[in-house]
Amino acid sequence: MLVIRPQVPRLGTTDDSAAGGGPNGPRSTAADSRAHDRVYDALAEALIQGRIPPLKPVSLRSLAAELNVSPMPVREAVRRLIAERALELQPSNQRLRVPDPSEGRLRQLMQAREWVEPELARRAAGNLSRDLIRRLRDDDDALMAALGSGDVSGYMRANQDFHFTIYAHADAELFHDMARTLWLQTGPFMRVVFGRLGTVSLPKDHHQDLIRALEAGDGEAAYASMSADVREGMELMLQAMTPASEPRKIRRASKAKA
């Protein structure tokens, strides 16, 4: 069963008259628009965190039931996600699925992420306050704890928080949106990495190097650390998704002390 959170209030169940509008009035339309956005955000988060498995067909009805909404806002959200290449519609049965993870597709995603995300890190260098640097360290501690306990969901959340805290402070809205679209397409496969290779850890803690570079305002060092982080993560994904790869444990070295 899919686990998609948070739940979205069912459209049409709010007391629109108390808000100053009838069921078909302006307030209702605005509420519906916000609910549509919340449905999209919930599905996007589920994809980024790998809660919608690759190649497993799902229906609009099942997604709507999971989110506690009618099929209409789900249909609109799915249309956006199809346009972003995060989902595809199967003509044979009209069900949805994460697209086939061919090696060529994954290599293109790796190259695109290496173009976009290191540049976001470079631009964010010097823009992060002490509180945000502390937040990055907390996220990395949570990530490491999740790795140690085999908590896949905890790892996915902490890793997303770490990266997008940086991207949100790069003052580069276009690049930020591009990174989010790329994560929509890679998130489901990252969870597969854990399933096939075990509790995966990177051999070097690039996050700590990255934090130090960001704190020092060293854009070039931040670029290099992010590039290495993205490349190694995507190479693990390619290894896990290649049919010939054998399941094995990859252990991560303990964090270098700052």
C-alpha positions in Angstrom: 0.0 0.0 0.0 1.2 3.5 -0.8 2.0 5.8 2.1 1.5 9.4 0.9 1.3 12.2 3.5 0.1 14.7 4.4 -3.6 14.0 3.9 -5.5 16.8 2.1 -8.9 17.9 3.3 -11.6 16.6 1.0 -12.8 19.3 -1.5 -16.2 20.7 -0.7 -16.1 19.8 3.0 -15.0 23.2 4.3 -17.7 25.6 5.5 -17.5 28.1 2.7 -20.6 30.0 3.9 -18.8 30.7 7.2 -15.9 32.1 5.2 -18.2 34.5 3.3 -18.8 32.6 0.1 -21.2 29.9 -1.1 -20.2 26.5 -2.3 -19.6 27.9 -5.8 -18.4 31.3 -4.8 -15.0 32.9 -5.0 -13.9 31.6 -1.6 -14.7 28.0 -2.7 -12.7 28.4 -5.9 -9.7 29.7 -4.0 -10.0 26.9 -1.5 -10.1 24.3 -4.3 -7.1 25.9 -5.9 -5.1 25.6 -2.7 -6.3 22.0 -2.3 -5.2 21.2 -5.8 -1.7 22.6 -5.0 -1.6 20.5 -1.8 -2.5 17.4 -3.7 0.3 18.1 -6.2 2.8 18.8 -3.3 1.9 15.6 -1.5 2.4 13.5 -4.7 5.6 15.3 -5.5 7.0 14.6 -2.0 6.0 11.0 -2.3 7.9 10.7 -5.5 11.0 12.5 -4.2 11.1 10.4 -1.1 10.6 7.2 -3.1 7.2 6.3 -1.6 5.7 5.6 -5.1 7.7 2.5 -6.3 9.1 2.4 -9.9 7.1 0.4 -12.5 4.3 -0.4 -10.0 1.0 0.7 -11.6 -1.4 2.9 -9.5 -4.8 4.2 -10.3 -6.2 7.7 -9.9 -8.8 6.3 -7.6 -6.2 4.7 -5.3 -4.2 7.9 -5.1 -7.4 9.9 -4.3 -8.3 7.5 -1.6 -4.8 7.7 -0.1 -5.0 11.5 0.0 -8.7 11.6 1.0 -9.8 13.7 -2.0 -11.9 13.3 -5.0 -10.2 12.1 -8.2 -10.5 15.6 -9.9 -7.5 17.3 -8.1 -5.5 14.1 -8.4 -6.1 14.1 -12.1 -4.8 17.7 -12.4 -1.8 17.0 -10.2 -1.0 13.9 -12.2 -1.2 15.9 -15.5 1.5 18.2 -14.1 3.7 15.3 -13.0 3.4 13.6 -16.4 4.5 16.9 -18.0 7.5 16.8 -15.6 8.3 13.2 -16.7 7.9 12.0 -13.1 4.9 9.8 -14.1 3.6 8.2 -17.2 0.2 6.9 -18.2 0.0 3.4 -19.5 -2.3 3.4 -22.6 -3.2 -0.3 -22.1 -4.9 0.1 -18.8 -4.9 3.9 -18.1 -2.9 3.3 -14.9 0.0 5.5 -13.8 3.6 4.5 -13.0 7.1 5.8 -12.6 8.8 5.6 -16.0 11.1 2.7 -16.9 14.6 3.3 -15.4 16.7 2.5 -18.5 20.5 3.0 -18.1 20.4 5.7 -20.8 17.7 7.7 -18.9 19.6 7.4 -15.6 22.8 8.6 -17.2 21.0 11.6 -18.6 19.5 12.4 -15.2 23.0 12.1 -13.7 24.4 14.5 -16.2 21.6 17.0 -15.7 22.0 16.9 -11.9 25.7 17.4 -12.3 25.0 20.5 -14.4 22.4 22.0 -12.0 23.0 21.1 -8.4 26.7 22.0 -8.1 25.9 25.5 -9.5 23.2 25.9 -6.9 25.7 25.1 -4.2 28.2 27.6 -5.6 25.6 30.3 -5.6 24.4 29.5 -2.1 28.0 29.8 -0.7 28.0 32.9 1.6 24.2 33.1 1.7 23.6 30.8 4.6 23.3 32.2 8.2 24.7 30.4 11.2 21.3 29.0 12.0 21.0 27.5 8.5 24.5 26.0 8.8 23.5 24.5 12.1 20.4 23.2 10.4 22.5 21.5 7.7 24.6 19.8 10.4 21.4 18.6 12.1 20.1 17.2 8.8 23.4 15.4 8.2 23.4 14.0 11.7 19.8 12.8 11.1 20.9 11.3 7.8 23.8 9.4 9.4 21.6 8.1 12.2 19.1 6.9 9.6 21.8 5.1 7.8 23.0 3.5 11.0 19.6 2.2 11.9 18.5 1.2 8.3 15.7 3.8 8.3 15.2 4.4 4.6 12.4 6.9 5.0 14.4 8.9 7.6 17.4 9.0 5.2 15.3 10.1 2.3 13.7 12.9 4.3 16.9 14.2 5.8 18.8 14.0 2.5 16.0 16.0 0.8 16.0 18.6 3.6 19.8 19.0 3.5 19.9 19.6 -0.3 16.9 21.8 -0.7 17.9 24.0 2.3 21.0 24.8 0.2 19.1 25.2 -3.1 16.5 27.5 -1.6 19.2 30.0 -0.6 21.0 30.1 -4.0 18.9 33.0 -5.3 18.4 31.0 -8.5 14.7 30.1 -8.8 15.0 28.6 -12.3 17.8 26.2 -11.2 16.0 25.4 -8.0 12.9 24.3 -10.0 15.1 22.3 -12.4 16.7 20.5 -9.4 13.2 19.7 -8.0 12.1 18.3 -11.3 15.2 16.1 -11.5 14.6 14.8 -8.0 11.0 14.0 -8.9 12.5 11.6 -11.5 15.2 10.1 -9.4 13.6 9.8 -6.0 11.8 6.5 -6.6 15.0 4.8 -7.8 17.0 6.0 -4.8 14.8 3.9 -2.5 15.5 0.9 -4.8 19.2 1.4 -4.2 18.6 0.7 -0.5 16.5 -2.4 -1.3 19.1 -3.9 -3.7 22.4 -2.8 -2.2 21.5 -2.7 1.5 21.7 0.3 3.8 23.8 2.3 1.4 26.5 4.8 2.6 28.8 6.8 0.6 32.5 6.1 1.1 33.3 9.8 1.9 31.2 12.3 3.7 30.8 15.0 1.0 28.1 16.7 3.1 30.7 17.7 5.8 33.0 19.1 3.1 30.1 20.9 1.6 29.0 22.4 4.9 32.5 23.7 5.6 32.7 25.3 2.1 29.3 26.9 2.4 30.2 28.3 5.9 33.4 29.7 4.5 31.7 31.2 1.5 33.9 29.2 -0.8 31.8 28.7 -3.9 34.3 26.7 -5.8 34.8 24.2 -3.0 31.0 24.0 -2.6 30.7 23.2 -6.3 33.3 20.5 -6.1 31.8 18.8 -3.0 28.2 18.9 -4.4 29.5 17.5 -7.8 31.1 14.6 -6.0 28.1 14.0 -3.8 25.7 13.9 -6.8 28.0 11.8 -9.0 28.5 9.1 -6.3 24.9 8.9 -5.5 23.9 8.5 -9.1 26.6 5.9 -9.7 25.2 3.9 -6.9 21.7 4.2 -8.5 23.1 3.0 -11.9 24.8 0.1 -10.1 21.6 -0.9 -8.3 19.4 -0.6 -11.4 21.7 -2.5 -13.7 20.4 -6.1 -14.0 23.9 -7.6 -13.7 24.6 -5.9 -10.4 24.8 -8.1 -7.4 23.3 -7.1 -4.1 26.0 -6.1 -1.6 26.5 -3.9 1.4 28.4 -0.7 1.0 29.6 0.8 4.3 30.2 4.5 4.7 33.3 5.8 6.5 32.5 7.7 9.7 32.2 11.4 9.4 35.4 13.4 9.3 35.7 15.7 12.3 35.4 19.3 11.5 
